[in-house]
């Protein structure tokens, strides 16, 4: 049989049009199904410490009783949903989300709206490991977005990280009618508790899942509590008192970027003693501050870091000599790497810097967790 070039070309064009139309109709059929919405507060959120204590808002990080006890700055920053995560199972081919935000300020000069106010979707693969799936680009205070469509068939576990530098007023997950959906309650495994500064808080991650507490939570398959307070992680005893009420696997104290050597000397030992009195054996990790990535050009800044590191090392040594056990230490020199590429503004990590921090933290936390699990 003879086919002309024209006929062959027309035939291929028709076949392509048929396939494209069939694919489009399939998506349209899927999209035409009503979306069933599920309120995340109904099954619980990881990253909320202090159990069922009363909250001013569901996604506040501190309980209502902390207002007026901690500083006003810490309280206001605690309204941000940094570190919070909701998990669910679904076989849906499309996943949607609706969320509303506390503040209309969706971004910061050095941090995009995707990290400040966005959601970040992860899924477990066939090996049970968390892998990134989708992120969002918020452009208004109340958002509705299709996170992902055309998802490969199968029932799997998902996690959505909440905004880092904005408060979440509400969050709903939507799937097409008829899809399997199950909200997963927060895991009961003891969490890793991070108390720190803007870096712990999440500046300047491009999306919520890229902070080092979130990365470590996935790598270690542990719940994490993010108590980073931008500019205000200062080893306050009032925050320490709140920490003592958490049944943690490990406490990570990472406050030096907001402190000077005198404050480190004055407050480190009392904070560790405060925690140790309530939790005699729970591992505690002390972390030096990272060095500014341009401190190789700035002798005064380099000297500031040197003094901070020396003060923390002295406090750690004194605590060890006094008999405080299960105490770990992370030096700061390697946290952002040595090529000056690990920060957005010399101070706050970019995504590369957060990955590097996670790499430094991970072996220490694995050792601390092995100890914690054996107690």
C-alpha positions as CSV (number, residue, x, y, z in Angstrom):
1,X,0.0,0.0,0.0
2,X,1.3,3.5,-0.9
3,X,1.0,6.4,1.4
4,X,1.9,9.9,0.2
5,X,3.9,12.2,2.4
6,X,1.0,14.5,2.8
7,X,-1.3,11.6,3.9
8,X,1.3,10.3,6.4
9,X,1.8,13.8,7.8
10,X,-2.0,14.3,8.1
11,X,-2.4,10.9,9.7
12,X,0.2,11.6,12.3
13,X,-1.3,15.0,13.0
14,X,-4.7,13.4,13.5
15,X,-3.3,10.8,15.8
16,X,-1.6,13.4,17.9
17,X,-4.8,15.4,18.1
18,X,-6.7,12.3,19.1
19,X,-4.3,11.5,21.9
20,X,-4.1,15.1,23.1
21,X,-7.9,15.3,23.1
22,X,-8.2,12.0,25.0
23,X,-5.7,13.2,27.6
24,X,-7.5,16.5,27.9
25,X,-10.9,14.8,28.3
26,X,-9.5,12.6,31.0
27,X,-8.2,15.6,32.9
28,X,-11.4,17.4,32.4
29,X,-13.3,14.4,33.7
30,X,-11.1,14.3,36.7
31,X,-11.3,18.1,37.3
32,X,-15.1,18.0,36.9
33,X,-15.5,15.9,40.0
34,X,-16.4,17.9,43.1
35,X,-13.6,18.5,45.5
36,X,-14.0,17.1,49.0
37,X,-12.3,19.3,51.6
38,X,-10.7,18.1,54.8
39,X,-9.9,20.5,57.7
40,X,-6.4,19.7,58.9
41,X,-7.2,20.7,62.5
42,X,-9.6,17.8,62.7
43,X,-6.9,15.1,62.8
44,X,-4.0,17.0,64.3
45,X,-0.8,18.8,63.4
46,X,2.8,17.8,64.1
47,X,5.0,20.6,65.5
48,X,2.4,21.6,68.1
49,X,4.0,20.9,71.5
50,X,2.2,21.0,74.9
51,X,-0.5,18.5,73.9
52,X,-4.1,19.8,74.1
53,X,-3.3,22.9,76.1
54,X,-5.5,25.9,75.1
55,X,-4.3,27.9,72.1
56,X,-5.3,31.3,71.0
57,X,-5.2,29.9,67.4
58,X,-4.9,26.3,66.3
59,X,-1.5,26.9,64.5
60,X,0.1,29.0,67.2
61,X,3.4,27.4,68.3
62,X,3.1,28.4,72.0
63,X,0.1,27.7,74.3
64,X,-2.2,30.5,75.3
65,X,-0.7,30.6,78.8
66,X,2.6,31.9,77.4
67,X,1.2,35.2,76.4
68,X,2.4,37.8,78.9
69,X,5.0,35.4,80.3
70,X,7.4,35.3,77.3
71,X,8.5,38.6,75.8
72,X,6.0,40.3,73.5
73,X,8.4,39.7,70.5
74,X,8.6,36.0,71.3
75,X,4.8,35.8,71.6
76,X,4.2,37.5,68.3
77,X,6.7,35.3,66.5
78,X,5.1,32.2,68.1
79,X,2.0,33.0,66.0
80,X,4.0,31.8,62.9
81,X,3.4,28.2,62.0
82,X,7.1,27.4,61.4
83,X,7.9,23.7,61.6
84,X,4.2,22.5,61.6
85,X,3.3,19.7,59.3
86,X,0.1,17.8,58.6
87,X,0.1,14.2,57.3
88,X,-2.5,12.3,55.3
89,X,-3.0,9.3,53.1
90,X,-4.7,9.4,49.7
91,X,-4.9,7.7,46.4
92,X,-6.1,10.8,44.7
93,X,-4.7,11.8,41.3
94,X,-5.0,15.5,42.2
95,X,-4.4,17.2,45.5
96,X,-5.6,20.7,46.4
97,X,-5.2,23.0,49.4
98,X,-6.9,26.0,50.8
99,X,-5.2,28.1,53.5
100,X,-5.6,31.5,55.0
101,X,-2.9,33.6,56.5
102,X,-2.6,35.8,59.6
103,X,-0.7,38.6,57.8
104,X,-1.1,40.2,54.4
105,X,2.7,40.6,54.3
106,X,3.5,37.5,52.2
107,X,7.2,37.9,51.7
108,X,10.3,39.6,53.0
109,X,13.1,41.5,51.2
110,X,15.5,38.5,51.5
111,X,13.0,35.6,51.6
112,X,10.3,34.7,49.0
113,X,6.6,34.3,49.6
114,X,6.9,30.6,48.9
115,X,8.9,30.2,52.1
116,X,7.3,32.9,54.2
117,X,3.6,32.1,53.4
118,X,3.5,29.0,51.3
119,X,2.9,25.3,51.7
120,X,5.3,22.5,50.8
121,X,4.1,19.0,49.8
122,X,6.2,15.9,50.3
123,X,5.3,12.2,49.7
124,X,6.8,8.9,50.8
125,X,8.1,6.8,48.0
126,X,8.2,3.0,47.7
127,X,11.1,2.8,50.1
128,X,9.3,4.8,52.7
129,X,11.5,7.8,52.2
130,X,10.2,11.4,52.0
131,X,10.6,13.1,48.6
132,X,9.5,16.5,47.5
133,X,6.4,16.8,45.5
134,X,5.1,20.3,45.1
135,X,5.3,23.9,46.5
136,X,3.1,27.0,46.2
137,X,3.4,30.6,45.1
138,X,1.1,32.5,47.4
139,X,-0.1,35.9,46.2
140,X,-2.9,36.8,48.5
141,X,-3.9,36.3,52.1
142,X,-6.5,33.6,51.4
143,X,-5.3,31.0,48.9
144,X,-6.7,28.0,47.1
145,X,-4.3,26.0,44.9
146,X,-4.0,22.8,43.1
147,X,-0.8,21.4,44.5
148,X,-0.4,18.5,42.1
149,X,-2.3,16.7,39.4
150,X,-1.7,13.6,37.2
151,X,-0.3,11.7,40.2
152,X,0.8,8.2,39.6
153,X,-1.9,5.7,40.9
154,X,-1.5,4.3,44.4
155,X,-2.2,4.9,48.0
156,X,0.6,6.8,49.7
157,X,1.4,9.1,52.6
158,X,1.8,12.8,52.1
159,X,2.9,15.7,54.4
160,X,2.3,19.4,54.0
161,X,4.6,21.8,55.7
162,X,3.0,25.1,56.8
163,X,4.3,28.7,56.3
164,X,7.5,29.7,58.1
165,X,7.2,33.4,58.7
166,X,3.4,33.9,58.6
167,X,0.6,32.5,60.7
168,X,-1.8,30.0,59.3
169,X,-5.4,30.7,60.2
170,X,-6.7,27.6,58.6
171,X,-5.7,24.7,56.3
172,X,-7.8,22.3,54.3
173,X,-6.7,19.5,52.0
174,X,-8.9,18.7,49.0
175,X,-9.2,15.6,46.8
176,X,-11.7,14.6,44.1
177,X,-14.9,13.0,45.3
178,X,-14.5,9.3,45.6
179,X,-10.8,9.3,46.3
180,X,-9.5,7.6,49.5
181,X,-8.5,10.1,52.1
182,X,-7.4,9.6,55.7
183,X,-5.9,12.3,58.0
184,X,-3.0,10.9,60.0
185,X,-2.7,11.8,63.6
186,X,0.6,13.3,64.9
187,X,3.1,10.6,65.6
188,X,3.5,9.8,69.3
189,X,7.3,9.3,69.0
190,X,9.2,11.8,71.2
191,X,10.1,14.8,69.1
192,X,13.4,16.6,68.5
193,X,12.9,20.1,70.0
194,X,14.8,23.0,68.4
195,X,15.1,26.3,70.3
196,X,16.8,29.0,68.4
197,X,16.9,32.1,66.3
198,X,15.7,33.3,62.8
199,X,17.8,30.5,61.3
200,X,15.9,27.8,63.2
201,X,12.7,29.8,62.5
202,X,13.4,29.3,58.7
203,X,15.1,32.4,57.3
204,X,15.8,32.2,54.4
205,X,14.5,28.9,53.0
206,X,12.8,29.0,49.6
207,X,10.1,26.8,50.9
208,X,9.0,25.4,54.3
209,X,10.4,21.9,53.9
210,X,14.0,23.2,53.3
211,X,14.8,24.4,56.9
212,X,17.4,22.2,58.7
213,X,14.8,21.1,61.3
214,X,12.5,19.9,58.6
215,X,15.3,18.2,56.6
216,X,16.4,16.4,59.8
217,X,12.9,15.4,60.7
218,X,12.6,13.6,57.3
219,X,16.1,12.1,57.4
220,X,15.6,10.8,61.0
221,X,11.9,10.1,60.5
222,X,11.1,12.0,63.7
223,X,8.6,14.7,64.7
224,X,10.2,18.0,65.3
225,X,9.2,21.1,67.2
226,X,10.5,24.3,65.8
227,X,10.9,27.0,68.4
228,X,13.0,29.4,66.5
229,X,12.1,33.1,67.2
230,X,13.6,35.5,64.8
231,X,16.0,37.9,66.6
232,X,14.7,36.6,69.9
233,X,16.3,33.2,70.6
234,X,18.2,34.3,73.7
235,X,18.0,31.4,76.1
236,X,15.3,33.2,78.1
237,X,14.4,31.3,81.3
238,X,10.7,31.9,80.5
239,X,11.1,29.9,77.3
240,X,13.2,27.4,79.2
241,X,10.3,26.9,81.6
242,X,8.0,26.1,78.7
243,X,10.6,23.6,77.3
244,X,10.6,21.7,80.5
245,X,7.0,20.7,79.9
246,X,7.8,18.9,76.7
247,X,8.7,15.2,76.7
248,X,11.4,15.5,74.1
249,X,13.8,12.9,72.7
250,X,16.4,15.6,72.3
251,X,16.7,19.3,73.1
252,X,18.7,21.4,70.6
253,X,19.8,24.8,71.9
254,X,20.9,27.0,69.0
255,X,20.6,30.6,70.3
256,X,24.1,32.0,69.8
257,X,23.3,34.1,66.6
258,X,21.1,36.3,68.8
259,X,23.6,36.5,71.7
260,X,27.0,38.0,72.7
261,X,29.7,36.2,74.7
262,X,28.5,37.7,78.0
263,X,24.9,36.6,77.5
264,X,26.2,33.1,76.5
265,X,28.3,32.9,79.7
266,X,25.4,34.2,81.8
267,X,22.6,32.1,80.4
268,X,23.9,28.7,79.0
269,X,24.5,26.9,82.3
270,X,21.2,28.1,83.9
271,X,19.2,27.0,80.9
272,X,20.9,23.5,80.8
273,X,20.3,23.2,84.6
274,X,16.7,24.2,84.2
275,X,16.2,21.5,81.5
276,X,18.2,18.9,83.4
277,X,16.2,19.4,86.6
278,X,13.0,18.5,84.8
279,X,14.6,15.9,82.4
280,X,17.6,14.3,84.2
281,X,18.7,12.1,81.2
282,X,17.2,13.6,78.1
283,X,20.1,14.5,75.6
284,X,20.8,18.2,75.2
285,X,22.7,19.5,72.2
286,X,24.5,22.9,72.4
287,X,25.2,24.5,69.0
288,X,27.7,27.2,68.3
289,X,26.6,30.0,65.9
290,X,27.5,29.8,62.2
291,X,30.0,32.2,61.0
292,X,28.9,34.9,58.6
293,X,29.9,33.8,55.1
294,X,31.9,37.0,54.6
295,X,33.6,37.1,58.0
296,X,36.8,36.2,56.2
297,X,36.8,39.9,55.1
298,X,35.5,41.3,58.4
299,X,37.9,40.9,61.4
300,X,35.5,42.4,63.9
301,X,32.7,39.9,62.9
302,X,35.2,37.0,63.0
303,X,36.2,38.1,66.5
304,X,32.6,38.2,67.6
305,X,32.1,34.6,66.5
306,X,35.3,33.6,68.2
307,X,34.2,35.1,71.5
308,X,30.8,33.4,71.3
309,X,32.2,30.0,70.5
310,X,34.7,30.3,73.3
311,X,32.0,31.3,75.8
312,X,29.8,28.3,74.8
313,X,32.7,25.9,74.9
314,X,33.6,27.0,78.4
315,X,30.0,26.6,79.6
316,X,29.9,23.1,78.0
317,X,33.2,22.1,79.7
318,X,32.0,23.5,83.1
319,X,28.7,21.5,82.8
320,X,30.6,18.3,81.9
321,X,33.0,18.7,84.8
322,X,30.1,19.3,87.2
323,X,28.6,16.0,86.2
324,X,26.0,16.9,83.7
325,X,25.6,13.9,81.4
326,X,24.2,13.3,78.0
327,X,25.4,16.6,76.8
328,X,26.4,17.0,73.1
329,X,28.2,19.8,71.2
330,X,28.1,21.0,67.6
331,X,30.9,23.5,66.5
332,X,29.8,26.3,64.2
333,X,32.7,26.7,61.8
334,X,31.4,24.1,59.2
335,X,27.6,24.9,59.4
336,X,27.4,26.9,56.2
337,X,30.4,25.4,54.4
338,X,33.6,27.2,53.5
339,X,33.0,28.6,50.0
340,X,30.9,31.6,51.1
341,X,27.9,30.3,49.1
342,X,25.7,29.0,51.9
343,X,23.9,32.2,52.9
344,X,21.4,34.7,51.4
345,X,22.8,37.7,53.2
346,X,25.9,36.4,54.9
347,X,23.9,35.6,58.0
348,X,20.8,33.5,57.0
349,X,21.2,30.2,55.2
350,X,19.9,29.7,51.7
351,X,18.7,26.2,50.7
352,X,22.3,25.1,50.2
353,X,23.2,26.4,53.7
354,X,20.3,24.6,55.3
355,X,21.4,21.3,53.6
356,X,24.9,21.8,54.9
357,X,23.6,22.5,58.4
358,X,21.6,19.4,58.3
359,X,24.7,17.4,57.3
360,X,26.6,18.7,60.3
361,X,23.7,18.1,62.7
362,X,22.7,14.7,61.5
363,X,25.5,12.4,63.0
364,X,25.3,14.2,66.4
365,X,21.5,13.9,66.5
366,X,21.6,10.2,65.5
367,X,24.0,9.5,68.4
368,X,21.8,11.5,70.8
369,X,18.7,9.7,69.6
370,X,20.3,6.3,70.0
371,X,21.0,7.3,73.6
372,X,17.5,8.7,74.1
373,X,15.9,5.6,72.8
374,X,17.9,3.4,75.1
375,X,16.9,5.3,78.3
